[in-house]
Amino acid sequence: MHPLSPATEYPRKPIKATVYRCEPGKKEDPCFTWCPENERGFIATELYLA
């Protein structure tokens, strides 16, 4: 909970998640190249999972 919130309990709500299988992204994909932070994040993830 946020320290400035007056709530005494965390509001729990149900969620629905859908997962799809897809091909791995390519380096030319905009989600990889949109900004330098994205590129660094994907590189760091690859290094972490290697």
PDB file of N, CA, C, O and CB in Angstrom:
ATOM      1  N   MET A   1       0.830  -1.187   0.000  1.00  0.00           N
ATOM      2  CA  MET A   1       0.000   0.000   0.000  1.00  0.00           C
ATOM      3  C   MET A   1       0.874   1.250   0.000  1.00  0.00           C
ATOM      4  O   MET A   1       2.020   1.227   0.449  1.00  0.00           O
ATOM      5  CB  MET A   1      -0.944  -0.002   1.209  1.00  0.00           C
ATOM      6  N   HIS A   2       0.331   2.292  -0.492  1.00  0.00           N
ATOM      7  CA  HIS A   2       1.061   3.556  -0.537  1.00  0.00           C
ATOM      8  C   HIS A   2       1.040   4.192   0.855  1.00  0.00           C
ATOM      9  O   HIS A   2      -0.004   4.209   1.507  1.00  0.00           O
ATOM     10  CB  HIS A   2       0.445   4.520  -1.600  1.00  0.00           C
ATOM     11  N   PRO A   3       2.175   4.711   1.313  1.00  0.00           N
ATOM     12  CA  PRO A   3       2.241   5.287   2.652  1.00  0.00           C
ATOM     13  C   PRO A   3       1.276   6.455   2.891  1.00  0.00           C
ATOM     14  O   PRO A   3       0.901   6.715   4.034  1.00  0.00           O
ATOM     15  CB  PRO A   3       3.630   5.745   2.915  1.00  0.00           C
ATOM     16  N   LEU A   4       0.877   7.150   1.847  1.00  0.00           N
ATOM     17  CA  LEU A   4      -0.031   8.280   2.016  1.00  0.00           C
ATOM     18  C   LEU A   4      -1.499   7.899   1.859  1.00  0.00           C
ATOM     19  O   LEU A   4      -2.376   8.751   2.005  1.00  0.00           O
ATOM     20  CB  LEU A   4       0.314   9.355   1.027  1.00  0.00           C
ATOM     21  N   SER A   5      -1.777   6.636   1.564  1.00  0.00           N
ATOM     22  CA  SER A   5      -3.157   6.195   1.384  1.00  0.00           C
ATOM     23  C   SER A   5      -3.830   6.008   2.736  1.00  0.00           C
ATOM     24  O   SER A   5      -3.237   5.421   3.641  1.00  0.00           O
ATOM     25  CB  SER A   5      -3.210   4.888   0.572  1.00  0.00           C
ATOM     26  N   PRO A   6      -5.059   6.496   2.889  1.00  0.00           N
ATOM     27  CA  PRO A   6      -5.775   6.308   4.147  1.00  0.00           C
ATOM     28  C   PRO A   6      -6.392   4.905   4.272  1.00  0.00           C
ATOM     29  O   PRO A   6      -6.936   4.575   5.325  1.00  0.00           O
ATOM     30  CB  PRO A   6      -6.863   7.360   4.278  1.00  0.00           C
ATOM     31  N   ALA A   7      -6.319   4.083   3.233  1.00  0.00           N
ATOM     32  CA  ALA A   7      -6.920   2.750   3.255  1.00  0.00           C
ATOM     33  C   ALA A   7      -6.258   1.878   4.319  1.00  0.00           C
ATOM     34  O   ALA A   7      -5.045   1.938   4.520  1.00  0.00           O
ATOM     35  CB  ALA A   7      -6.803   2.084   1.874  1.00  0.00           C
ATOM     36  N   THR A   8      -7.060   1.076   4.990  1.00  0.00           N
ATOM     37  CA  THR A   8      -6.527   0.161   6.012  1.00  0.00           C
ATOM     38  C   THR A   8      -6.303  -1.244   5.458  1.00  0.00           C
ATOM     39  O   THR A   8      -5.600  -2.049   6.069  1.00  0.00           O
ATOM     40  CB  THR A   8      -7.478   0.096   7.210  1.00  0.00           C
ATOM     41  N   GLU A   9      -6.902  -1.541   4.297  1.00  0.00           N
ATOM     42  CA  GLU A   9      -6.711  -2.832   3.645  1.00  0.00           C
ATOM     43  C   GLU A   9      -6.413  -2.611   2.174  1.00  0.00           C
ATOM     44  O   GLU A   9      -6.835  -1.621   1.577  1.00  0.00           O
ATOM     45  CB  GLU A   9      -7.954  -3.735   3.821  1.00  0.00           C
ATOM     46  N   TYR A  10      -5.674  -3.558   1.598  1.00  0.00           N
ATOM     47  CA  TYR A  10      -5.377  -3.486   0.167  1.00  0.00           C
ATOM     48  C   TYR A  10      -6.611  -3.931  -0.607  1.00  0.00           C
ATOM     49  O   TYR A  10      -7.144  -5.007  -0.334  1.00  0.00           O
ATOM     50  CB  TYR A  10      -4.138  -4.368  -0.201  1.00  0.00           C
ATOM     51  N   PRO A  11      -7.083  -3.134  -1.567  1.00  0.00           N
ATOM     52  CA  PRO A  11      -8.290  -3.516  -2.315  1.00  0.00           C
ATOM     53  C   PRO A  11      -7.993  -4.674  -3.275  1.00  0.00           C
ATOM     54  O   PRO A  11      -7.280  -4.492  -4.262  1.00  0.00           O
ATOM     55  CB  PRO A  11      -8.846  -2.303  -3.101  1.00  0.00           C
ATOM     56  N   ARG A  12      -8.527  -5.837  -2.996  1.00  0.00           N
ATOM     57  CA  ARG A  12      -8.298  -7.012  -3.850  1.00  0.00           C
ATOM     58  C   ARG A  12      -9.431  -7.131  -4.857  1.00  0.00           C
ATOM     59  O   ARG A  12     -10.607  -7.020  -4.511  1.00  0.00           O
ATOM     60  CB  ARG A  12      -8.185  -8.313  -2.999  1.00  0.00           C
ATOM     61  N   LYS A  13      -9.053  -7.360  -6.107  1.00  0.00           N
ATOM     62  CA  LYS A  13     -10.035  -7.517  -7.168  1.00  0.00           C
ATOM     63  C   LYS A  13      -9.584  -8.670  -8.063  1.00  0.00           C
ATOM     64  O   LYS A  13      -8.384  -8.855  -8.264  1.00  0.00           O
ATOM     65  CB  LYS A  13     -10.206  -6.192  -7.987  1.00  0.00           C
ATOM     66  N   PRO A  14     -10.515  -9.442  -8.600  1.00  0.00           N
ATOM     67  CA  PRO A  14     -10.128 -10.532  -9.501  1.00  0.00           C
ATOM     68  C   PRO A  14      -9.582  -9.973 -10.819  1.00  0.00           C
ATOM     69  O   PRO A  14      -9.962  -8.886 -11.253  1.00  0.00           O
ATOM     70  CB  PRO A  14     -11.335 -11.463  -9.772  1.00  0.00           C
ATOM     71  N   ILE A  15      -8.702 -10.727 -11.432  1.00  0.00           N
ATOM     72  CA  ILE A  15      -8.159 -10.350 -12.736  1.00  0.00           C
ATOM     73  C   ILE A  15      -8.336 -11.507 -13.703  1.00  0.00           C
ATOM     74  O   ILE A  15      -8.561 -12.644 -13.287  1.00  0.00           O
ATOM     75  CB  ILE A  15      -6.663  -9.951 -12.626  1.00  0.00           C
ATOM     76  N   LYS A  16      -8.236 -11.221 -14.973  1.00  0.00           N
ATOM     77  CA  LYS A  16      -8.267 -12.249 -16.002  1.00  0.00           C
ATOM     78  C   LYS A  16      -7.026 -12.054 -16.853  1.00  0.00           C
ATOM     79  O   LYS A  16      -6.766 -10.952 -17.336  1.00  0.00           O
ATOM     80  CB  LYS A  16      -9.582 -12.179 -16.865  1.00  0.00           C
ATOM     81  N   ALA A  17      -6.263 -13.115 -17.037  1.00  0.00           N
ATOM     82  CA  ALA A  17      -5.042 -13.048 -17.837  1.00  0.00           C
ATOM     83  C   ALA A  17      -5.142 -14.035 -18.989  1.00  0.00           C
ATOM     84  O   ALA A  17      -5.621 -15.156 -18.815  1.00  0.00           O
ATOM     85  CB  ALA A  17      -3.789 -13.343 -16.970  1.00  0.00           C
ATOM     86  N   THR A  18      -4.694 -13.621 -20.153  1.00  0.00           N
ATOM     87  CA  THR A  18      -4.650 -14.485 -21.320  1.00  0.00           C
ATOM     88  C   THR A  18      -3.214 -14.528 -21.820  1.00  0.00           C
ATOM     89  O   THR A  18      -2.570 -13.490 -21.968  1.00  0.00           O
ATOM     90  CB  THR A  18      -5.624 -13.989 -22.432  1.00  0.00           C
ATOM     91  N   VAL A  19      -2.717 -15.731 -22.080  1.00  0.00           N
ATOM     92  CA  VAL A  19      -1.340 -15.907 -22.542  1.00  0.00           C
ATOM     93  C   VAL A  19      -1.375 -16.547 -23.919  1.00  0.00           C
ATOM     94  O   VAL A  19      -2.081 -17.531 -24.135  1.00  0.00           O
ATOM     95  CB  VAL A  19      -0.507 -16.776 -21.544  1.00  0.00           C
ATOM     96  N   TYR A  20      -0.622 -15.995 -24.839  1.00  0.00           N
ATOM     97  CA  TYR A  20      -0.535 -16.529 -26.189  1.00  0.00           C
ATOM     98  C   TYR A  20       0.897 -16.965 -26.471  1.00  0.00           C
ATOM     99  O   TYR A  20       1.847 -16.315 -26.034  1.00  0.00           O
ATOM    100  CB  TYR A  20      -1.005 -15.485 -27.227  1.00  0.00           C
ATOM    101  N   ARG A  21       1.048 -18.056 -27.195  1.00  0.00           N
ATOM    102  CA  ARG A  21       2.367 -18.494 -27.648  1.00  0.00           C
ATOM    103  C   ARG A  21       2.669 -17.753 -28.948  1.00  0.00           C
ATOM    104  O   ARG A  21       1.806 -17.652 -29.820  1.00  0.00           O
ATOM    105  CB  ARG A  21       2.425 -20.062 -27.848  1.00  0.00           C
ATOM    106  N   CYS A  22       3.874 -17.242 -29.079  1.00  0.00           N
ATOM    107  CA  CYS A  22       4.249 -16.536 -30.297  1.00  0.00           C
ATOM    108  C   CYS A  22       5.727 -16.763 -30.578  1.00  0.00           C
ATOM    109  O   CYS A  22       6.467 -17.286 -29.745  1.00  0.00           O
ATOM    110  CB  CYS A  22       3.940 -15.024 -30.177  1.00  0.00           C
ATOM    111  N   GLU A  23       6.130 -16.361 -31.757  1.00  0.00           N
ATOM    112  CA  GLU A  23       7.535 -16.457 -32.134  1.00  0.00           C
ATOM    113  C   GLU A  23       8.335 -15.414 -31.366  1.00  0.00           C
ATOM    114  O   GLU A  23       7.808 -14.356 -31.022  1.00  0.00           O
ATOM    115  CB  GLU A  23       7.715 -16.271 -33.663  1.00  0.00           C
ATOM    116  N   PRO A  24       9.607 -15.707 -31.094  1.00  0.00           N
ATOM    117  CA  PRO A  24      10.444 -14.695 -30.421  1.00  0.00           C
ATOM    118  C   PRO A  24      10.521 -13.417 -31.257  1.00  0.00           C
ATOM    119  O   PRO A  24      10.472 -13.466 -32.486  1.00  0.00           O
ATOM    120  CB  PRO A  24      11.873 -15.249 -30.165  1.00  0.00           C
ATOM    121  N   GLY A  25      10.639 -12.292 -30.587  1.00  0.00           N
ATOM    122  CA  GLY A  25      10.764 -11.018 -31.281  1.00  0.00           C
ATOM    123  C   GLY A  25      12.073 -10.916 -32.032  1.00  0.00           C
ATOM    124  O   GLY A  25      13.066 -11.543 -31.664  1.00  0.00           O
ATOM    125  N   LYS A  26      12.067 -10.127 -33.077  1.00  0.00           N
ATOM    126  CA  LYS A  26      13.279  -9.907 -33.866  1.00  0.00           C
ATOM    127  C   LYS A  26      13.910  -8.588 -33.451  1.00  0.00           C
ATOM    128  O   LYS A  26      13.228  -7.697 -32.947  1.00  0.00           O
ATOM    129  CB  LYS A  26      12.967  -9.911 -35.389  1.00  0.00           C
ATOM    130  N   LYS A  27      15.189  -8.469 -33.661  1.00  0.00           N
ATOM    131  CA  LYS A  27      15.915  -7.256 -33.264  1.00  0.00           C
ATOM    132  C   LYS A  27      15.402  -6.005 -33.976  1.00  0.00           C
ATOM    133  O   LYS A  27      15.624  -4.895 -33.494  1.00  0.00           O
ATOM    134  CB  LYS A  27      17.398  -7.427 -33.545  1.00  0.00           C
ATOM    135  N   GLU A  28      14.720  -6.161 -35.116  1.00  0.00           N
ATOM    136  CA  GLU A  28      14.192  -5.007 -35.858  1.00  0.00           C
ATOM    137  C   GLU A  28      12.825  -4.590 -35.330  1.00  0.00           C
ATOM    138  O   GLU A  28      12.299  -3.559 -35.749  1.00  0.00           O
ATOM    139  CB  GLU A  28      14.097  -5.332 -37.356  1.00  0.00           C
ATOM    140  N   ASP A  29      12.248  -5.350 -34.439  1.00  0.00           N
ATOM    141  CA  ASP A  29      10.921  -5.057 -33.903  1.00  0.00           C
ATOM    142  C   ASP A  29      10.949  -3.723 -33.153  1.00  0.00           C
ATOM    143  O   ASP A  29      11.885  -3.469 -32.394  1.00  0.00           O
ATOM    144  CB  ASP A  29      10.441  -6.201 -32.967  1.00  0.00           C
ATOM    145  N   PRO A  30       9.936  -2.863 -33.351  1.00  0.00           N
ATOM    146  CA  PRO A  30       9.920  -1.558 -32.678  1.00  0.00           C
ATOM    147  C   PRO A  30      10.001  -1.646 -31.150  1.00  0.00           C
ATOM    148  O   PRO A  30      10.518  -0.730 -30.510  1.00  0.00           O
ATOM    149  CB  PRO A  30       8.670  -0.816 -33.061  1.00  0.00           C
ATOM    150  N   CYS A  31       9.497  -2.734 -30.558  1.00  0.00           N
ATOM    151  CA  CYS A  31       9.572  -2.810 -29.094  1.00  0.00           C
ATOM    152  C   CYS A  31      11.020  -2.934 -28.630  1.00  0.00           C
ATOM    153  O   CYS A  31      11.330  -2.586 -27.490  1.00  0.00           O
ATOM    154  CB  CYS A  31       8.746  -4.002 -28.573  1.00  0.00           C
ATOM    155  N   PHE A  32      11.911  -3.425 -29.491  1.00  0.00           N
ATOM    156  CA  PHE A  32      13.333  -3.501 -29.147  1.00  0.00           C
ATOM    157  C   PHE A  32      14.044  -2.173 -29.393  1.00  0.00           C
ATOM    158  O   PHE A  32      14.947  -1.791 -28.648  1.00  0.00           O
ATOM    159  CB  PHE A  32      14.013  -4.610 -29.950  1.00  0.00           C
ATOM    160  N   THR A  33      13.627  -1.480 -30.441  1.00  0.00           N
ATOM    161  CA  THR A  33      14.391  -0.318 -30.903  1.00  0.00           C
ATOM    162  C   THR A  33      13.734   1.029 -30.628  1.00  0.00           C
ATOM    163  O   THR A  33      14.256   2.058 -31.057  1.00  0.00           O
ATOM    164  CB  THR A  33      14.629  -0.441 -32.358  1.00  0.00           C
ATOM    165  N   TRP A  34      12.611   1.051 -29.927  1.00  0.00           N
ATOM    166  CA  TRP A  34      11.870   2.299 -29.709  1.00  0.00           C
ATOM    167  C   TRP A  34      12.739   3.364 -29.051  1.00  0.00           C
ATOM    168  O   TRP A  34      12.697   4.533 -29.436  1.00  0.00           O
ATOM    169  CB  TRP A  34      10.636   2.038 -28.849  1.00  0.00           C
ATOM    170  N   CYS A  35      13.530   2.956 -28.053  1.00  0.00           N
ATOM    171  CA  CYS A  35      14.418   3.903 -27.390  1.00  0.00           C
ATOM    172  C   CYS A  35      15.605   3.125 -26.804  1.00  0.00           C
ATOM    173  O   CYS A  35      15.524   1.906 -26.651  1.00  0.00           O
ATOM    174  CB  CYS A  35      13.656   4.707 -26.272  1.00  0.00           C
ATOM    175  N   PRO A  36      16.692   3.809 -26.479  1.00  0.00           N
ATOM    176  CA  PRO A  36      17.872   3.132 -25.944  1.00  0.00           C
ATOM    177  C   PRO A  36      17.582   2.332 -24.670  1.00  0.00           C
ATOM    178  O   PRO A  36      18.205   1.295 -24.440  1.00  0.00           O
ATOM    179  CB  PRO A  36      18.952   4.146 -25.664  1.00  0.00           C
ATOM    180  N   GLU A  37      16.654   2.797 -23.848  1.00  0.00           N
ATOM    181  CA  GLU A  37      16.320   2.069 -22.614  1.00  0.00           C
ATOM    182  C   GLU A  37      15.747   0.689 -22.932  1.00  0.00           C
ATOM    183  O   GLU A  37      16.055  -0.290 -22.251  1.00  0.00           O
ATOM    184  CB  GLU A  37      15.313   2.875 -21.765  1.00  0.00           C
ATOM    185  N   ASN A  38      14.911   0.617 -23.970  1.00  0.00           N
ATOM    186  CA  ASN A  38      14.356  -0.675 -24.373  1.00  0.00           C
ATOM    187  C   ASN A  38      15.473  -1.619 -24.796  1.00  0.00           C
ATOM    188  O   ASN A  38      15.521  -2.769 -24.359  1.00  0.00           O
ATOM    189  CB  ASN A  38      13.341  -0.500 -25.518  1.00  0.00           C
ATOM    190  N   GLU A  39      16.368  -1.132 -25.644  1.00  0.00           N
ATOM    191  CA  GLU A  39      17.463  -1.977 -26.119  1.00  0.00           C
ATOM    192  C   GLU A  39      18.299  -2.485 -24.954  1.00  0.00           C
ATOM    193  O   GLU A  39      18.629  -3.670 -24.900  1.00  0.00           O
ATOM    194  CB  GLU A  39      18.346  -1.207 -27.107  1.00  0.00           C
ATOM    195  N   ARG A  40      18.646  -1.608 -24.024  1.00  0.00           N
ATOM    196  CA  ARG A  40      19.439  -2.032 -22.857  1.00  0.00           C
ATOM    197  C   ARG A  40      18.677  -3.043 -22.014  1.00  0.00           C
ATOM    198  O   ARG A  40      19.268  -3.997 -21.509  1.00  0.00           O
ATOM    199  CB  ARG A  40      19.822  -0.819 -21.993  1.00  0.00           C
ATOM    200  N   GLY A  41      17.382  -2.847 -21.858  1.00  0.00           N
ATOM    201  CA  GLY A  41      16.579  -3.778 -21.070  1.00  0.00           C
ATOM    202  C   GLY A  41      16.544  -5.168 -21.677  1.00  0.00           C
ATOM    203  O   GLY A  41      16.678  -6.163 -20.965  1.00  0.00           O
ATOM    204  N   PHE A  42      16.364  -5.242 -22.985  1.00  0.00           N
ATOM    205  CA  PHE A  42      16.336  -6.549 -23.641  1.00  0.00           C
ATOM    206  C   PHE A  42      17.710  -7.213 -23.603  1.00  0.00           C
ATOM    207  O   PHE A  42      17.804  -8.426 -23.419  1.00  0.00           O
ATOM    208  CB  PHE A  42      15.859  -6.407 -25.091  1.00  0.00           C
ATOM    209  N   ILE A  43      18.754  -6.446 -23.772  1.00  0.00           N
ATOM    210  CA  ILE A  43      20.111  -7.001 -23.688  1.00  0.00           C
ATOM    211  C   ILE A  43      20.370  -7.521 -22.276  1.00  0.00           C
ATOM    212  O   ILE A  43      20.920  -8.610 -22.111  1.00  0.00           O
ATOM    213  CB  ILE A  43      21.174  -5.931 -24.077  1.00  0.00           C
ATOM    214  N   ALA A  44      19.989  -6.770 -21.277  1.00  0.00           N
ATOM    215  CA  ALA A  44      20.191  -7.202 -19.890  1.00  0.00           C
ATOM    216  C   ALA A  44      19.411  -8.481 -19.606  1.00  0.00           C
ATOM    217  O   ALA A  44      19.914  -9.367 -18.914  1.00  0.00           O
ATOM    218  CB  ALA A  44      19.764  -6.092 -18.909  1.00  0.00           C
ATOM    219  N   THR A  45      18.197  -8.590 -20.127  1.00  0.00           N
ATOM    220  CA  THR A  45      17.399  -9.799 -19.916  1.00  0.00           C
ATOM    221  C   THR A  45      18.048 -10.995 -20.580  1.00  0.00           C
ATOM    222  O   THR A  45      18.096 -12.081 -20.002  1.00  0.00           O
ATOM    223  CB  THR A  45      15.980  -9.610 -20.451  1.00  0.00           C
ATOM    224  N   GLU A  46      18.557 -10.802 -21.816  1.00  0.00           N
ATOM    225  CA  GLU A  46      19.237 -11.902 -22.505  1.00  0.00           C
ATOM    226  C   GLU A  46      20.443 -12.366 -21.705  1.00  0.00           C
ATOM    227  O   GLU A  46      20.665 -13.569 -21.563  1.00  0.00           O
ATOM    228  CB  GLU A  46      19.670 -11.475 -23.920  1.00  0.00           C
ATOM    229  N   LEU A  47      21.223 -11.433 -21.183  1.00  0.00           N
ATOM    230  CA  LEU A  47      22.400 -11.791 -20.387  1.00  0.00           C
ATOM    231  C   LEU A  47      22.002 -12.520 -19.111  1.00  0.00           C
ATOM    232  O   LEU A  47      22.660 -13.478 -18.705  1.00  0.00           O
ATOM    233  CB  LEU A  47      23.211 -10.539 -20.042  1.00  0.00           C
ATOM    234  N   TYR A  48      20.926 -12.066 -18.482  1.00  0.00           N
ATOM    235  CA  TYR A  48      20.456 -12.680 -17.242  1.00  0.00           C
ATOM    236  C   TYR A  48      20.007 -14.120 -17.471  1.00  0.00           C
ATOM    237  O   TYR A  48      20.273 -14.997 -16.649  1.00  0.00           O
ATOM    238  CB  TYR A  48      19.309 -11.863 -16.646  1.00  0.00           C
ATOM    239  N   LEU A  49      19.322 -14.363 -18.597  1.00  0.00           N
ATOM    240  CA  LEU A  49      18.780 -15.688 -18.883  1.00  0.00           C
ATOM    241  C   LEU A  49      19.789 -16.635 -19.532  1.00  0.00           C
ATOM    242  O   LEU A  49      19.524 -17.829 -19.670  1.00  0.00           O
ATOM    243  CB  LEU A  49      17.583 -15.556 -19.772  1.00  0.00           C
ATOM    244  N   ALA A  50      20.930 -16.106 -19.925  1.00  0.00           N
ATOM    245  CA  ALA A  50      21.943 -16.950 -20.601  1.00  0.00           C
ATOM    246  C   ALA A  50      22.642 -17.872 -19.625  1.00  0.00           C
ATOM    247  O   ALA A  50      23.516 -18.643 -20.022  1.00  0.00           O
ATOM    248  CB  ALA A  50      22.983 -16.079 -21.314  1.00  0.00           C
TER     249      ALA A  50
END
